[in-house]
Amino acid sequence: MRRLITFRDFDWTLLGFVMVLSIISILEIYSATLHTKFVGFHKMQMLWLLSGLAAMFIFSVIDYHILVDFIHWIYGFCVVSLVAVLAVGTKVLGARRWIKLPGGIHFQPSEWVKLVLIVAVARYFVGLSGRELSWKDIFKAMAMVGVPMLLVLKQPDLGTALTYSPILIVGLFLGGIDWKKAGIILLVGLLAVGVVWKSGKVLKPYQKARLTSFMNPDNDPQGTGYQIRQSLIAVGDGGVFGRGATKGTQTQGDFLPIPYTDFIFAAFCEEHGFIGAMVVLLLYFLILMRLIQNAQTAADLPGTLIVMGVVAVLIFQIAVNIGMVIGLMPVTGIPLPLMSYGGSSVLFTFLALGMVMNVRMNRFVN
């Protein structure tokens, strides 16, 4: 007798951790923008979070097997959308990343490609399960992720393009790649990065400057090193307990760039100090551990691969954003999940969590 999906199997504990972090996000966006021209952005963030919650509950009852079955059509649509962005997309500050739709809505396909690639890579490696990965299998997987990655790099949007790579890496790892092939890929990848860097045909000069400025931001304190220097000052200024909400001099003095998006963690550290930073990191740890637990208890391999794809993207974004804030990573414009302001980022995260919830709720369905 088939057991129906019910919300009794919903991971309410995971949702609780997510909501605590989301509330912290709203409060910090309010604090970071209070004396700036961006005041009131926290209200928009609340609307995005409510929309994300609704989308998550809807997605949680859509059987992920249906997504797996039709993902090739969705993948094709996404590639066409990325081509359309380059052809007719709206150009803002030298980059084409959005398609303007009727009603003044701006659609950014690159953010949704992450979700599609998670399912597409899961389906691909499920079809290969039970046999050793050949070089042909590996190259096909690379092409699947590489095509949208190159299209996004052309926009140019280096940060979003980089978030596609952990999906491929976790797919290859869980798909059973042997260590020799992995070592060869790593070596060739490093050589390819060197060639691309020297050629100057893929990365723009300003992108190169952003990728190297973190190593010595004092070389150009008013230019490429400005963001990292101000971020480090803000983090250090917070001390152990922080200066208090709305009292951070770097944030409120408008020295810290975009404190409500890319550098929201720096603003939070200035106001709440080391203790506050540890609380946020603990919440991320609990969320990730809960996600991994759901991957372990999934009913089948597609479910496991989908959840671990979500885990890979979130870990990558958290590590890169926080590393950027404390000067260990280059500034790439990657938002901090559930903290940074932005509709596309919030909706992606909650839709991804909706897929995870569906995998969990299908554990006992037969």
C-alpha positions in Angstrom: 0.0 0.0 0.0 1.5 3.4 -1.1 2.2 5.8 1.7 1.3 9.4 0.8 3.6 12.3 1.2 2.6 14.4 4.3 4.1 17.4 6.0 4.7 15.3 9.1 7.9 14.2 7.3 8.9 17.8 6.6 12.2 18.8 8.2 10.9 21.4 10.6 14.2 21.5 12.5 16.1 22.5 9.3 13.4 25.1 8.6 13.8 26.4 12.1 17.6 27.0 11.6 16.9 28.6 8.2 14.3 31.0 9.7 16.6 32.1 12.5 19.3 32.9 10.0 16.8 34.7 7.8 15.6 36.9 10.7 19.2 37.8 11.5 19.5 38.8 7.8 16.5 41.1 7.9 17.7 42.8 11.1 21.2 43.2 9.8 20.0 44.6 6.4 17.9 47.1 8.4 20.9 48.1 10.6 23.4 48.3 7.7 21.2 50.5 5.6 19.6 52.7 8.3 21.6 55.8 7.5 22.1 55.2 3.8 20.1 55.7 0.6 19.3 52.0 0.7 17.2 52.4 3.9 14.1 50.2 3.7 15.7 47.3 1.8 14.9 45.1 4.8 11.2 45.4 3.9 11.9 44.1 0.4 14.0 41.3 1.9 11.0 40.3 4.0 8.9 40.0 0.8 11.5 37.9 -0.9 11.7 35.6 2.2 7.9 35.2 2.3 8.0 34.4 -1.5 10.8 32.0 -1.0 8.9 30.2 1.8 5.8 29.8 -0.4 8.0 28.5 -3.3 9.7 26.1 -0.9 6.5 24.6 0.3 5.2 24.3 -3.3 8.4 22.7 -4.5 8.5 20.3 -1.6 5.3 18.5 -2.8 6.5 18.3 -6.5 8.0 14.8 -6.8 11.7 15.3 -7.6 11.5 12.3 -9.9 9.4 14.4 -12.2 12.1 17.0 -12.3 14.7 14.3 -13.0 12.6 12.9 -15.9 12.1 16.3 -17.6 15.4 18.0 -16.7 16.8 17.7 -20.3 14.0 20.0 -21.6 14.5 22.4 -18.7 18.3 22.4 -19.3 17.8 23.2 -22.9 15.5 26.1 -22.0 18.1 27.5 -19.7 20.9 27.4 -22.3 18.6 29.2 -24.8 17.8 31.8 -22.1 21.6 32.4 -21.4 22.1 32.9 -25.2 19.1 35.3 -25.2 20.7 37.3 -22.4 23.9 37.8 -24.5 21.8 38.7 -27.6 19.0 41.0 -26.2 19.7 41.2 -22.4 19.6 44.5 -20.5 23.1 46.0 -20.2 23.9 47.5 -16.8 27.4 48.7 -15.8 28.9 46.9 -18.8 27.3 43.5 -18.1 24.4 41.8 -19.7 22.8 39.5 -17.0 19.1 40.2 -17.2 16.2 39.9 -19.7 13.6 42.6 -19.3 10.1 41.1 -19.2 6.7 42.8 -19.5 5.7 44.7 -16.3 9.3 45.8 -15.6 10.4 42.4 -14.3 14.0 41.5 -14.8 14.7 37.8 -15.3 18.3 36.5 -14.5 18.6 33.0 -15.9 22.1 32.4 -14.6 20.9 32.2 -11.0 18.4 29.5 -11.8 20.9 27.4 -13.8 22.4 26.3 -10.5 19.2 24.6 -9.6 18.8 23.0 -13.0 22.4 21.8 -13.0 22.0 20.1 -9.6 19.2 18.0 -11.0 20.8 17.5 -14.5 24.1 16.3 -13.0 22.2 14.0 -10.6 20.3 12.4 -13.5 23.5 12.0 -15.5 25.5 10.2 -12.8 22.5 8.0 -11.8 22.5 6.7 -15.4 26.2 5.8 -15.0 25.9 4.2 -11.6 27.3 0.7 -11.3 30.3 1.2 -13.6 33.6 3.0 -13.5 33.7 6.5 -15.0 35.5 6.6 -18.3 37.1 9.7 -19.8 34.1 10.0 -22.2 31.7 10.0 -19.2 33.8 12.7 -17.5 34.1 14.9 -20.6 30.3 14.7 -21.1 29.7 15.9 -17.5 32.2 18.7 -18.0 30.5 19.8 -21.1 27.1 19.8 -19.4 28.4 22.2 -16.8 30.9 24.0 -19.0 28.5 25.2 -21.6 26.3 27.4 -19.2 29.5 28.4 -17.3 31.1 29.8 -20.5 27.8 31.6 -21.4 27.7 33.2 -18.0 31.3 34.2 -18.1 30.6 36.0 -21.4 28.0 38.3 -19.6 30.4 38.7 -17.7 29.5 37.3 -14.3 32.5 35.5 -12.9 31.0 34.9 -9.4 27.8 33.1 -10.6 29.8 31.1 -13.1 32.1 29.8 -10.4 29.2 28.5 -8.3 28.5 25.9 -11.0 31.9 24.2 -10.4 31.1 22.6 -7.1 28.0 20.8 -8.7 30.3 19.1 -11.1 32.9 18.3 -8.5 30.4 16.6 -6.1 28.9 14.8 -9.1 32.2 13.4 -10.1 33.1 12.5 -6.6 29.9 10.7 -5.8 29.8 9.3 -9.3 32.9 7.2 -8.5 35.8 8.9 -10.2 39.1 7.3 -9.4 41.9 9.2 -7.8 44.2 9.0 -10.8 41.7 10.6 -13.1 40.9 13.2 -10.5 44.6 14.0 -10.1 45.1 14.4 -13.9 42.0 16.6 -14.1 43.3 18.8 -11.3 46.7 19.1 -13.0 45.2 19.9 -16.4 42.8 22.4 -14.7 45.6 24.3 -13.1 47.5 24.5 -16.4 44.3 25.7 -18.1 43.8 28.4 -15.5 47.4 29.5 -16.1 46.9 29.7 -19.9 43.6 31.5 -19.5 45.2 34.0 -17.1 48.1 34.7 -19.5 45.9 34.9 -22.6 43.8 37.8 -21.4 40.9 36.7 -23.7 38.5 35.2 -21.1 38.9 37.5 -18.0 38.6 41.2 -18.3 41.5 43.3 -16.7 39.2 44.5 -13.9 38.3 40.8 -13.1 42.0 39.9 -12.9 42.6 42.9 -10.6 39.7 41.7 -8.3 41.1 38.2 -8.2 44.6 39.2 -7.1 43.9 42.3 -5.0 43.1 40.2 -1.8 46.8 39.1 -1.6 48.0 42.6 -1.0 45.2 45.1 -0.9 47.6 47.9 0.3 49.1 48.0 -3.2 46.0 49.9 -4.4 44.2 51.0 -1.2 41.9 53.4 -3.1 41.2 51.1 -6.0 41.1 47.3 -6.3 42.1 46.8 -2.6 39.6 49.3 -1.2 36.8 46.8 -0.6 38.9 44.2 1.2 40.7 46.8 3.3 37.4 48.3 4.5 36.0 44.8 5.2 39.1 43.9 7.3 38.8 47.1 9.3 35.1 46.4 9.9 35.7 42.9 11.1 38.5 43.9 13.4 36.6 46.9 14.7 33.9 44.5 16.1 36.2 43.0 18.6 34.8 40.2 20.8 31.3 41.6 21.5 30.8 44.1 18.7 29.9 47.8 18.7 26.2 47.2 18.8 23.4 47.4 16.2 23.5 50.6 14.0 26.8 51.7 15.8 29.4 50.4 13.4 31.5 53.3 12.1 32.6 51.5 9.0 29.1 50.4 8.1 27.2 53.6 9.2 30.0 55.8 7.9 29.5 54.4 4.4 33.1 53.2 4.2 32.2 49.5 3.9 31.0 48.9 0.3 27.5 47.3 -0.2 27.2 46.2 3.4 23.7 44.7 2.7 24.9 42.2 0.0 28.4 41.0 -0.6 29.9 42.4 2.7 26.9 41.8 5.0 29.1 39.4 7.1 31.6 42.2 7.7 28.9 44.6 8.7 27.5 41.9 11.1 30.9 41.2 12.6 31.5 45.0 13.2 28.1 45.2 15.1 28.1 41.9 16.9 31.8 40.9 17.1 33.5 37.5 17.3 30.6 36.1 19.4 28.0 37.1 16.8 30.1 35.7 14.0 30.4 32.4 15.8 26.6 32.2 16.2 26.1 32.7 12.5 28.8 30.1 11.6 27.2 27.7 14.0 23.8 28.1 12.3 25.4 27.4 8.9 27.1 24.3 10.3 23.8 23.0 11.7 22.0 23.7 8.4 24.7 21.9 6.4 24.8 18.9 8.8 21.0 18.6 8.6 21.2 18.7 4.8 23.9 15.9 4.8 21.7 13.9 7.1 18.8 14.2 4.6 21.2 13.0 1.8 22.1 10.0 3.8 18.5 9.0 4.5 17.3 9.6 0.9 15.3 6.8 -0.7 17.4 6.5 -3.8 20.6 7.7 -5.5 18.9 10.6 -7.4 17.7 12.0 -4.1 21.2 11.7 -2.5 22.9 13.4 -5.5 20.3 16.3 -5.5 20.7 17.0 -1.8 24.5 16.8 -2.0 24.5 19.1 -5.0 22.6 21.7 -2.9 25.1 21.2 -0.1 28.1 21.7 -2.5 26.7 25.0 -3.8 25.9 26.3 -0.3 29.3 25.3 1.1 31.1 27.0 -1.8 29.1 30.2 -1.5 29.6 30.4 2.3 33.3 29.6 2.1 34.0 32.1 -0.7 31.9 34.9 0.7 33.3 34.7 4.3 36.8 34.1 2.9 36.4 37.3 0.8 35.3 39.3 3.8 38.3 38.3 5.9 40.8 38.7 3.1 41.5 35.0 2.3 39.6 34.9 -1.0 39.3 37.3 -3.9 36.2 39.6 -4.3 33.9 37.7 -6.7 30.5 39.1 -5.9 29.1 35.8 -4.5 26.3 36.4 -2.0 26.2 34.8 1.4 23.2 32.4 1.4 20.2 33.4 3.6 22.0 36.6 4.7 22.7 38.8 1.7 20.0 41.0 0.2 18.7 39.9 -3.2 15.6 38.2 -4.7 17.4 35.8 -7.0 19.7 34.5 -4.3 16.9 34.1 -1.7 14.6 32.3 -4.2 17.3 30.0 -5.4 18.1 29.0 -1.8 14.5 28.3 -0.8 13.7 26.4 -4.0 16.8 24.3 -3.4 15.6 23.7 0.1 12.2 22.8 -1.3 13.8 20.0 -3.4 15.7 18.8 -0.3 12.4 18.7 1.7 10.8 16.7 -1.1 13.6 14.2 -1.1 13.1 13.8 2.7 9.3 13.5 2.4 9.7 10.7 -0.2 11.9 8.6 2.1 9.0 6.3 3.1 7.0 6.4 -0.2 7.0 3.1 -2.1 
